[in-house]
Each structure stands twice: as C-alpha cells, then as structure tokens.
Amino acid sequence: MTSDPTAVTELDELMTAIRGYDDPRRAAGEWKKVYRLLQKTDLPAGRVTGVVGMRDLAGLAELIDRLRDPEASAGPADADEPDPEICKRALRAFRKRLALTRLDEESKLGRGPLSKGSDPSRAAITPPTEWPDAVWQALTRQGKLRSIGHGLYELDKP
C-alpha cells in the first residue's frame, strides 16, 4: 500500500479536528479532505467510500492504522461486507423511497385515458445516498435487490 508519511500525518491531524466536533458528521470540510487523501492510497475504494460516507471515526482510525503498518492489519479487514443491521436499515429506506416514487408517479396529472403508463410493479430507482455502494452491492449479492445498471436498483422479486 502507498503509505506516504505526510499523508498519514495529515490524516491524523484531520481526525483530531473531526473529533473536536460534538457530532463528527458536521465536519464536512474535514471529511472531504480525508476522502481526497484516502483516494490517493491503495486502500479498497469501497471501504474508503463506506467509512467517509458513514462518517465512521473508528473505521477511519482503522484505515490510518492500515496505512501506517500494511502488513500487520491486512487480514480479515479486507472483507468489505457491511454489517447486517446496516443492510437491513438501508433496505427499509430503499423500500420507503420506492413507495414514495411510485406514489409520485401515479399522482401526476395529465394522464390521458388511453395512455398505458408504466408498470408500477417494476420500478427502478437510485438508492438513498446515505449508504455507500458497498451496502447496495451486498443487498444485490443477497438477492434482495437487482441492479439494472447506471446506478439503478429494483426489488428482486422471486
């Protein structure tokens, strides 16, 4: 892994600044800098996106430790499988957004009596951005969602 000592020092300083906030999610500027620095490393992109997207301080500390000593921590942390509870909450949010999208589509005015409309049972949406792509990919592997490309997902119906 690329472990530039100045990048590790900058990441440590940014982490200290983030910890200075009451709520780490409020440190948007610092998290952007962290993301830019971590993109320049050889760390797994999905893991970096997940940590920064969820504003996970413990995960950030783990990534910084991996940059300091790549051999010591290159074990099971490479498995980018998200927590099942996070997947459950993300799927619940996906279903809510899908329901709202369907209601919005069905309530549009100006539909003629002869227009066919769309099939509401097969709607694909962009998933909520509160969760990283790794969560949506895990739900796809579990068979709960189906990716139809271009960042769109739909519920996988048996």
N, C-alpha and C positions, 0 to 999 in steps of 0.2 A: 504494500500500500504506500501511496505517496504520503509521507509524513514530514511536511515542511515545519521546522521548529517555530518559525514566525507565525504560521497559520495556527498551530496549536496554542501559542501564546495569545493570539488574537481571540481564538475561541474561548480560552479561559477567561479573558477579560470580558467578553460578551456575556458569558454565562454568569459571571459575577454581577454584571449590570442587570441581567434579566432577574436574578434572584433578589435584586434590590426593589423590585416592584412587588406590590401586595398580591397582584394577580399576574402570573407570568404571561398570560395571553395578551396583556395590554402592551407588552414590549414589542410592538410590531416592527419598528425600525431595527432593533437588535436581531430579531428573528430573521429578517431579510438578509442582514449581513451574515448571519450564521449560515443561512441557506446558500448564499453565494460562495462562501468559503468551503462548505462541505461538497458543493458540486465539483470543485477542482480536485477532489480526492478520488481514490479508487473504491470508496465505500459503496455498498449496494444502493443504487438510486432509489429503489422502493423504500428501503429503510430510512434513508435521509428524508425523503418526502413525508414518510409517516411520522417521524419524530418532529419535524418542523411543522407539519400540518396540524398535529395534535398538541403542539406546544408542550412537548414532553421533556421536562428537565432531567428526569432520570435517564431517559433514552439518550439525551444529548450528552450527559456525563459518560455514558457507556461508549458512545461514538468517539468522544475525545480520548477516552482510555484506549480504544482500539487504534487510534492514530498514534498515540504515544508508544504502545507496545503491540504491534500487529500479531506477533506470534503467540503471545500469552492469552489473547482473547478471541482467537479466530475459530472457536469451537461452535457450539450449538447456537450462538447468536446469529449465525448466517441464515438460519431458517426464518424467513420473513412472514411466517404465518401469524396473522393478528389474533388477538385474544377473542375467544368465542363470544364473550359478553359484548365486545365492541361490534362484532359481526351482527349480533342479534339486534342491537340498537340501530345500527346502520340499515339493516333490512327493514326495520319498523319505520324509519324515516323515509326510506325509498317507497314503501307502500303508501305512506301518507302523501308524499309528493305525487305519486302516480294517481291516487284518487283525486287529488285537487286538480291535476292536469286534465283528467277525464271530465270532471265537473265543469271546468272552464271551457273545454272544447264542446261539450254538449249544450252549454248555455249560450253559445254565440247566436246572435240574431242574424237574420238574412239567409237562413237556410230555406231553400225552396222545397216545396212538397215533392218534387221529382228528383231532388239530389239524393244521392246514395249516402253520402257522408263517409265516415271511416268506421272501421271495426273497433269498437271500444275495448274488446277483449284482447286485442293485440297492439297495445300502445307501448312504445319505447320512449324512454326519457333519459335525460342526462342526470346521473345520480347526484345527490346533495354533495356539495364540495367540502362539507365539514369533516369528511372521512377521506383518507388517502386512497389512491388507486389500488393499493395492495388489498384493502378490505373488499373492494368490488371484485377483484380478481379471485380472492379466496371464496367469496359467495358464488362466483361462477364455477369454480372447481367443485364446490359442494353441491352444485346442481340447483341452487335456489334462484339464480339469475342466469340470463343468457345474454351474452354480448352480441350485438348485431353490427358492431363496427362504429368507427368515428366517435367513440366515447358514449354511445347509447346502449342502454341495457333495458331488458324487459323481464318480467317474471317468467320463470321457466315453468311451463305447465306440463304435467305428465300426460 
